[in-house]
Amino acid sequence: MKQKPTADFQYKFGGMFTDHMLVCDYDAELGGWQKPKIQPFEHLQLDPANATLHYSMECFEGAKAYKKEDDPSVVSMFRIDKNYERMNSSHRQLGFPEFDPKEMTECTR
């Protein structure tokens, strides 16, 4: 189990990960995106023929969560649905499968 950060921890991109991760596989033969699941954190395994390694085809949407200053136990995300809409726009341009922004918002919650 990973250590919880102290109250004065300075968050930065890629600076801290949880013990778990959200995974949602895509399988065209099974109808597209499969049921999302939360599983223990692990390293990603990529096929050597993965297009990202050869052609730099990738998509990243940098949604952020913030603790409220007046109540640090409350975490807020601003317009997360718009982040997922932008990500789908990028997916269309790259020829990647799209996903339901409402479902992804629920997964994030």
FIGU-384316 format. One record per atom (N, C-alpha, C): residue in three letters; x, y, z. Coordinates in pm, whole numbers, padded with zeros to 5 digits, always signed. Layout:
residues N
ALAXYZ...
This chain:
residues 109
MET+00085-00118+00000MET+00000+00000+00000MET+00089+00124+00000LYS+00053+00220-00081LYS+00133+00343-00091LYS+00103+00436+00026GLN+00203+00515+00061GLN+00188+00613+00168GLN+00093+00724+00125LYS+00007+00767+00216LYS-00077+00883+00188LYS+00008+01008+00199PRO-00017+01107+00114PRO+00064+01229+00120PRO+00034+01309+00246THR+00133+01385+00289THR+00114+01473+00402THR+00030+01592+00359ALA-00021+01668+00455ALA-00108+01782+00425ALA-00037+01888+00342ASP+00095+01898+00354ASP+00167+02002+00279ASP+00229+01949+00147PHE+00191+01829+00105PHE+00242+01771-00019PHE+00209+01862-00137GLN+00309+01890-00220GLN+00289+01974-00339GLN+00261+01882-00459TYR+00136+01879-00502TYR+00097+01793-00613TYR+00155+01844-00744LYS+00200+01753-00828LYS+00245+01788-00962LYS+00211+01671-01053PHE+00201+01699-01182PHE+00165+01596-01278PHE+00264+01480-01271GLY+00210+01360-01259GLY+00293+01241-01254GLY+00368+01224-01123GLY+00335+01303-01022GLY+00408+01299-00897GLY+00355+01200-00795MET+00234+01151-00816MET+00176+01059-00719MET+00069+00975-00788PHE+00067+00848-00756PHE-00034+00759-00810PHE-00103+00685-00696THR-00222+00639-00721THR-00296+00564-00621THR-00256+00416-00626ASP-00312+00337-00537ASP-00287+00193-00536ASP-00367+00120-00643HIS-00460+00189-00703HIS-00549+00127-00801HIS-00557+00211-00927MET-00612+00152-01034MET-00629+00223-01160MET-00758+00178-01227LEU-00814+00267-01307LEU-00935+00237-01384LEU-00892+00182-01519VAL-00949+00070-01558VAL-00917+00006-01685VAL-01047-00018-01760CYS-01046+00016-01887CYS-01163-00009-01972CYS-01112-00055-02108ASP-01129-00182-02137ASP-01079-00240-02262ASP-01174-00212-02377TYR-01117-00207-02496TYR-01196-00190-02618TYR-01179-00315-02702ASP-01292-00373-02746ASP-01290-00492-02831ASP-01401-00478-02935ALA-01364-00451-03058ALA-01461-00431-03165ALA-01550-00554-03183GLU-01493-00672-03168GLU-01570-00795-03185GLU-01674-00816-03076LEU-01651-00757-02960LEU-01746-00768-02848LEU-01837-00646-02837GLY-01833-00556-02935GLY-01923-00443-02936GLY-01865-00311-02890GLY-01733-00304-02876GLY-01672-00175-02840GLY-01615-00176-02699TRP-01640-00064-02628TRP-01586-00049-02493TRP-01651-00150-02400GLN-01572-00216-02322GLN-01619-00315-02226GLN-01643-00249-02091LYS-01698-00327-01999LYS-01732-00274-01867LYS-01605-00224-01796PRO-01607-00100-01746PRO-01490-00048-01674PRO-01469-00123-01543LYS-01343-00132-01503LYS-01313-00199-01376LYS-01198-00126-01307ILE-01200-00129-01177ILE-01091-00074-01098ILE-01010-00193-01048GLN-00879-00186-01074GLN-00792-00297-01038GLN-00665-00242-00973PRO-00587-00329-00907PRO-00462-00282-00847PRO-00371-00217-00952PHE-00298-00116-00911PHE-00203-00046-00999PHE-00103-00145-01054GLU-00076-00136-01183GLU+00026-00220-01246GLU+00083-00147-01366HIS+00196-00193-01413HIS+00257-00135-01532HIS+00176-00176-01654LEU+00170-00088-01752LEU+00099-00119-01876LEU+00185-00210-01963GLN+00118-00301-02032GLN+00187-00387-02128GLN+00142-00345-02267LEU+00238-00315-02353LEU+00206-00273-02489LEU+00262-00374-02589ASP+00182-00401-02689ASP+00226-00483-02800ASP+00335-00406-02874PRO+00445-00468-02914PRO+00549-00396-02987PRO+00500-00332-03117ALA+00387-00379-03170ALA+00331-00321-03292ALA+00235-00206-03262ASN+00221-00166-03136ASN+00131-00057-03098ASN+00165+00069-03178ALA+00062+00130-03238ALA+00082+00247-03324ALA+00148+00364-03251THR+00125+00376-03120THR+00187+00485-03045THR+00339+00476-03050LEU+00392+00355-03046LEU+00537+00339-03049LEU+00596+00369-03186HIS+00518+00351-03291HIS+00570+00366-03426HIS+00533+00500-03491TYR+00413+00548-03461TYR+00364+00667-03530TYR+00324+00780-03435SER+00348+00762-03308SER+00313+00862-03205SER+00166+00898-03206MET+00081+00802-03235MET-00063+00825-03230MET-00110+00802-03088GLU-00146+00910-03020GLU-00194+00899-02884GLU-00284+01017-02854CYS-00358+01005-02748CYS-00449+01112-02708CYS-00447+01120-02556PHE-00431+01241-02504PHE-00428+01263-02360PHE-00516+01382-02328GLU-00599+01369-02227GLU-00681+01481-02180GLU-00647+01502-02034GLY-00598+01620-02000GLY-00547+01647-01867GLY-00648+01701-01769ALA-00747+01621-01735ALA-00844+01662-01634ALA-00773+01673-01499LYS-00815+01767-01419LYS-00752+01790-01289LYS-00855+01794-01178ALA-00812+01752-01061ALA-00896+01758-00942ALA-00830+01853-00842TYR-00912+01929-00772TYR-00861+02027-00677TYR-00928+02010-00542LYS-00847+02023-00435LYS-00903+02027-00301LYS-00956+02167-00275LYS-01070+02176-00208LYS-01124+02307-00174LYS-01043+02366-00060GLU-01009+02495-00073GLU-00926+02559+00030GLU-00995+02562+00165ASP-01126+02588+00167ASP-01197+02599+00294ASP-01234+02462+00354ASP-01224+02354+00272ASP-01253+02220+00322ASP-01171+02120+00240PRO-01047+02091+00281PRO-00958+02003+00204PRO-01010+01861+00185SER-01115+01823+00259SER-01170+01688+00241SER-01259+01680+00117VAL-01291+01796+00058VAL-01376+01801-00062VAL-01288+01821-00185VAL-01306+01734-00283VAL-01230+01742-00408VAL-01327+01779-00520SER-01288+01878-00600SER-01374+01926-00709SER-01305+01908-00843MET-01387+01883-00945MET-01340+01880-01083MET-01427+01978-01160PHE-01364+02063-01239PHE-01436+02167-01311PHE-01467+02121-01453ARG-01595+02113-01485ARG-01643+02081-01620ARG-01576+01956-01679ILE-01572+01849-01602ILE-01508+01726-01647ILE-01572+01673-01775ASP-01702+01696-01790ASP-01771+01652-01912ASP-01712+01718-02036LYS-01670+01843-02025LYS-01609+01914-02139LYS-01472+01854-02173ASN-01398+01809-02071ASN-01271+01741-02097ASN-01295+01617-02184TYR-01396+01541-02148TYR-01423+01417-02221TYR-01479+01445-02361GLU-01553+01553-02378GLU-01599+01591-02512GLU-01480+01629-02599ARG-01385+01704-02543ARG-01263+01739-02619ARG-01184+01613-02654MET-01178+01519-02560MET-01104+01397-02587MET-01169+01318-02701ASN-01302+01313-02703ASN-01371+01246-02812ASN-01344+01315-02946SER-01334+01447-02944SER-01301+01520-03066SER-01164+01477-03118SER-01069+01464-03026SER-00935+01416-03065SER-00942+01272-03115HIS-01023+01191-03050HIS-01039+01051-03093HIS-01091+01045-03237ARG-01190+01128-03268ARG-01244+01129-03405ARG-01135+01162-03506GLN-01053+01261-03475GLN-00947+01303-03566GLN-00841+01194-03584LEU-00817+01115-03481LEU-00716+01010-03485LEU-00769+00875-03531GLY-00902+00864-03544GLY-00962+00737-03583GLY-00971+00639-03467PHE-00970+00691-03344PHE-00982+00608-03224PHE-01130+00591-03192PRO-01167+00484-03122PRO-01307+00469-03080PRO-01345+00573-02975GLU-01465+00626-02989GLU-01515+00724-02891GLU-01580+00652-02774PHE-01611+00728-02671PHE-01676+00673-02552PHE-01781+00772-02505ASP-01867+00727-02419ASP-01976+00809-02366ASP-01921+00900-02255PRO-01923+01034-02275PRO-01872+01124-02173PRO-01940+01108-02036LYS-02069+01077-02036LYS-02139+01058-01907LYS-02084+00935-01835GLU-02057+00829-01909GLU-02001+00707-01849GLU-01861+00735-01794MET-01781+00808-01871MET-01645+00840-01825MET-01647+00931-01703THR-01743+01022-01697THR-01757+01108-01580THR-01788+01023-01458GLU-01875+00925-01474GLU-01909+00835-01363GLU-01788+00751-01323CYS-01711+00705-01423CYS-01589+00629-01393CYS-01492+00714-01312THR-01480+00840-01348THR-01389+00930-01278THR-01435+00952-01135ARG-01566+00963-01117ARG-01618+00983-00981ARG-01583+00865-00896
